[in-house]
Structures are given as C-alpha cells and as structure tokens.
Amino acid sequence: MANDTEASSRARESSSAPSAKPIDYLVLERVSPQISLKRSAALDALTDVLVVGAFADGSLLPSAQALDSSSKGKLSALIKRGDLDPKAGSSIMLFDVKGAQAQRVLLVNLGARDKFNDIAFANVLNAVATTLASGSSVNVAVTLAEIDVAGRSLAWRLQQASRILADGGYRFDAPKEKQNGKHKSERRARNIALLIDEEVTKDLEFAVRSGQAIAEGMALTKDLGNLPGNVCHPGYLADSARELGKELGFGVEVLERADMAKLGMYSALSVGRASDEPCRFIVMHYRGAEHEGKPIVLVGKGVTFDTGGISLKPGEDLDMMKYDMCGAASVFGAMKTVARLELPINLVGIVAAAENMPGGNATRPGDVVKSMSGLTIEILNTDAEGRLLLCDALTYAERFNPDCVIDIATLTGACVIALGTQTSGLFANDDALADELLQCGTETCDRAWRMPMFDEYQDQLKSNFADMSNLGGRPAGSVTAACFLSRFAQNYRWAHLDIAGTASLGGDAKGATGRPVPLLSEFLIKRAERASAE
C-alpha cells in the first residue's frame, strides 16, 4: 500500500517552504448592507432612493400607484411614452417625484404579469441589487415585497428580498489597494429598508434576518473561493475555521497530517502527498440544541488547487481550479449562517483540505491506497481526487451518529455537461432526504436535480487489484463518482451535491457564486423549526 508514514510526514514538513503572503488580503473583515423591516407607506419613506415596481403592461403595484397619484400621473405617462425599457428587471431613476419624501424613485419593470413567478421575482431583485450596488445611494427603501407571487408567503418574499439585496452588494475586497492604511470604500447601498403595509411580526423579522444571515454566509463562501491558491491553501482554511469559531462561538478541531495517518486516512493523504502545503482535516462543532441530539453533518471537498496531479490537467482555464475547494467554502458559509441565527440544532462541519500537485512524491496512476474504512482503492486517475478525500471524511462522519450527512463537492466535469451552470446534481441513498433538499432548492431558487444511482453503475468501479477503482470511465461520470462515495455512507442517511457547474462562473463574470449556501441554509433553518415545534 502507498501509505504515508509519520517519519516521511515529518521529513516533508521540515523541508517545506514557509507559506508566502505576498499580498495584503482581508476575508473575515467585511461590511455588509444592513437590511431592516419597516411598516411604512411609500410616500412617507424618507430615504435616498425608493424602489417601486410596474408590470410590462403598465399596471402599477400599490406603492407605485400612490406615487403616480401624488405626482399627477408621472409614472403612468413615462411608461406610456416607452421611457421604461420593456425588459424585465430594467429600471429608470426618477427625480423630484411630487408627494414622495424620497430624493429619487427607482421604477422597476417586473416583466409580463402572466409569467411572473418565484424565479421572475428573484431575477427582478437581482437586477435591482446590481443597480443599487453600482450607485451612490447609501439609504434605500424597497417596496417589492408587496408583489403577489403565486404560492409564496410574505415571509418568503421578505427572506428572498433580504438575501438577494444583501448579496447584491458583494465585492471581492481582497487583495485591494489601500489608502491611508484602509481599504477604499466603494459606492453602494449600506442601509436597505424593506417596506410593508402590515404589522411587523417576529416571523417576518426572522425572515429578513435569516435572509441577511444567508447572504453573509454566501459572502464568506465567495471570499474563500475567490482567494488565489497561493493564499488560500489547506493551512489557511484551518486558520479561517479557528477564527470563525472564535467569532461565532463554536468549537474547531484541526487534524494535521500525522493525526490523519494515525486514523488511517491514507486515501485522503494520497491527494496531497506532493504538495509543500500539508493536508488538513478540519472539524467544526456547532451545538445549538438544548439536548445532545443527533447532529447534521456537512462534509466539504477542500482541494485548494487542483492541477490533476500526475494525471495533469490541460493548461486552458487551469486558473479556475482554485475553485475546487468551493464545497469546503460552502460548509464554512452554512456554519456562519447557522451560528449567526443561533439555530437550535447540532451541526458538524467537516472539511477535508488538500492541494493536488505533481512532484516526486506524488501519487501515481496504478497506486493502491487504503481508506479509513479499510477498503482499498486503485487510483486509475489522480485527477479523480475529490472522492479520495471525501471517502475518508464520510467514514469519519460516522462517529457522530449523525441524523444525516450531506457532502458538497465540485466533483465532476460530467455534472457540468449534464446540468450546466444552472442546477446542482443531487444524489442520495434516502428518498425523504432527497425530497427535502430538492424542496429547499426550489424555495431558495438554488435548485438541484436528482440524479440516478442504480446498483448497475457500481460495476464500472471494479478493479483487478483493489476493492474498487477511483474511476468509472467516461459514461455517467458524475453517477459513478457518487456511487463510489455511497460505499462509504451505508450506515446513515446521506446525500451528495455535485456543484461543479454551480459553484463558480468563468469569463467576464468570473467568480464564486456562493451556491449552494442558500439551499443548505434553508434545509438547516427548516430542521431547526421542526426541532422547535417538537
């Protein structure tokens, strides 16, 4: 077996170069827009900008109607003239609207009334968030929660508005030029009030607060993903976990390479053998329940840079491989959201972190390693490394006697081919858990699609030299990767989210998306609500 020994581990760590920090960066220090809820008429809102809506057919929402009446038909007239672009999400800024206390009014096109649904609502809010983030207004009031969305409550509309508007102010601030020792502040909305015309209840307040907390978790996930690989390595993730635990009051354990070897995590260790940055195995413990109930366990793939190892990847777009740790980053984001909301649940976040590099000590195709479970694995391709990390993490998760385990990973390019960048792939060994996650994805517009995992696919993982191989060939690549993981999750309810297509974007929009933090957070919030009701 190609196992790391403690002696070789010490030798490699002693020869490793110190981690370079050639740039100034900030991650945990972030100023997010503050979202509040107010019962107020649109005309009475004393603010820099008041946001109101109109459908493409010219019909106005109640707040826009009030402004139209007070200004003697100003809004109706400009729509009739065609001044408002007919595209959904387009907007026009109005000045000196008679009867309004706001300095300016942003009129937003909601699109076709008969096609307006939850996705359209989210798209309009995203367009508004982009407009506000690029403007100079500090204080904003938004009335769009008054829109009737079929099948959706006011609380749902407020949570979505809070999350999307807060997330719209995200900017990657590290590295960033400093002036007078401080990072330059960018022009963007800092205080956003959501206006409603009914009583403010605790449920509605929580909806707004949870939306903002999810946005904060997404921001952390994006920050970690967007950092360059020479900064965000396994040790940096470990330090970030410790800092996050201190900030939010939960426990953190970090297992070093020798600790992992003692536990028999030779599959995970095989991934980082050639890197000067040793593997880390990070365990975060959030204990919010009053009793010692079974925890939910989140497991994140944390390959901080993936060259493919000896099975070297092509050079094109190789810079995008810094996003191969977005599964781990989403665990950080979900932990932050849960702790910020002080949810009454028990949650364990596990991050298996490694850097997959070529080198003289690298794992080779054809090597056989032993996993923590005792099962042996023939490594046919060192670029199928995420599953080698996750299998040991899934075995480790069993010690917590979990209610369920959800792993999140940028696992396969095959999932991108199957589902594109819009939808995450969902695999599960439990139908109820799968349905629960799918519903949460629909609720948050962070959708997933359930993929098959029939027993027949397991045959593609056969090996002549070990219990299994780490590659099932080109056909159904995302499915066979999930089948591989399923062999290590047989003793509990388990789901796997393949986020290879949804965790980041390339091109002009290059950057981490923060997904699937909304889906995970909604799942955990609903579990907390269920626990409180019992």
BELBELDA-V698902 format. One line per field, one symbol per residue. phi: phi as a letter, one per 40 degrees, with the letter a starting at -180 (. if undefined). psi: psi as a letter, one per 30 degrees, with the letter a starting at -180 (. if undefined). burial: b if it has 24 or more other ideal C-beta (glycine too) atoms within 12 Angstrom, else e. A space follows every 50 residues. Layout:
# BELBELDA-V698902
phi: ???
psi: ???
burial: ???
This chain:
# BELBELDA-V698902
phi: .cbcbcccccccccccccccbcbcabbccabbdcbbbbcacdccccacbb bbbacccgcbcdccccccccbfgccccccccgccdccdgcabcbbfccgc cccbbbcbccgcccbcbcccccccccccdccccccbccbbbbbcccccbd gbccdcccccccccccccccbccbcacbbfgbcccccacbbbbccbbbcc bcccccdcccccccccccccdcdcccccccbcbdcccccccccccccbgb cbbbccdccccccgcccccccbdccccccbbbbbbbbbccbcccccbbbb cbccabcggdccccccgcccccccbccccccdcccccccccfccbbbbbb bcbabcbcicbccbdhcbbbccchccbcccaccccdcccccccccccccc fccabbbbaccbccccccbgccbccbbabaccccccccccccdbfbcbbc bcacdcccccccbcbacabcabgccfdccccccdcccbbcbacabbbcbd cbcabbgccdiccgcbddccccdccccccccccc
psi: kikkleeeeeeeeffkkkkkiflklkefjkjlkkklkkjkkeffjjlekk kllklfgfkkleeeeeeeefghgeeeeeeefgfjkfkkfllkkkkhjkfk fkelkjkkkfakefgjaeeeeeeeeeeeeeeeffafkekkkkgfffkjkk gkleeeeeeeeeeeeeffgkkjgklkklkhglkkkljlkejjkjklglkj leeeeeeeeeeeeeeeeeeeeeeeefklffeileeeeeeeeeeeeeefhl kkkjkleeeeeefghfeeffegefkfjllkjkjkjkjflflilklkkkkk khjfkjffbeikllfkgfffffgggfeeefeeeeeeeeeefhkilkkkkk jjklkjlllfglklkflklklfffklkkjfkffhfefeeeeeeeeefffg hlelkkkkkiekfeeeeefagekkkkklgkeeeeeeeeeeeeeggillkk llhlffffffgkkfflfllgkgaekheeefeeeeeffghfglkklkjjge fffllabfgklkffkheeeeeeeeeeeeeeeef.
burial: ebbbeeeebeebeeebeeeeeeeebbbbebebbbbbbbbbbbbebebbbb bbbbbbebebbbbbbbbbebbeebbeebbeeeebeeebbbbbbbeebebb bbbbbbbbbbbeeeebebbbbbbbbbbbbbbbbebebebbbbbbbbbebe ebebbbbbbbbbbbbbbbbbbbbbeeeeeeeeeeeeebbbbbbbbbeeeb eeebbbbbbbbbbbbbbbbbbbbbbbbbbebbbbbbbbbbbbbbbeebeb ebebbbbbbbbebbbbbbbbbbbbbbbbbbbbbbbbbbbeeeeebbbbbb bbbbbbbbbbbebeeeeeebbbbbbbbbbbbbbbbbbbbbbbbbbbbbbb bbbbbbbbeebbbebebbbbbbbebbbbbbbbbbbbbbbbbbbbbbbbeb ebbbbbbbbbbbbbbbebbebebbbbbbbbeebbebbbebbbbbbbbbbb bebeeebbebbebeebbbbbbbeeebbbbbbbbbbbbbbeebbbbbbbbb bbbbbeeeeebbbbbbbbbbbbbbbbbbeebeee
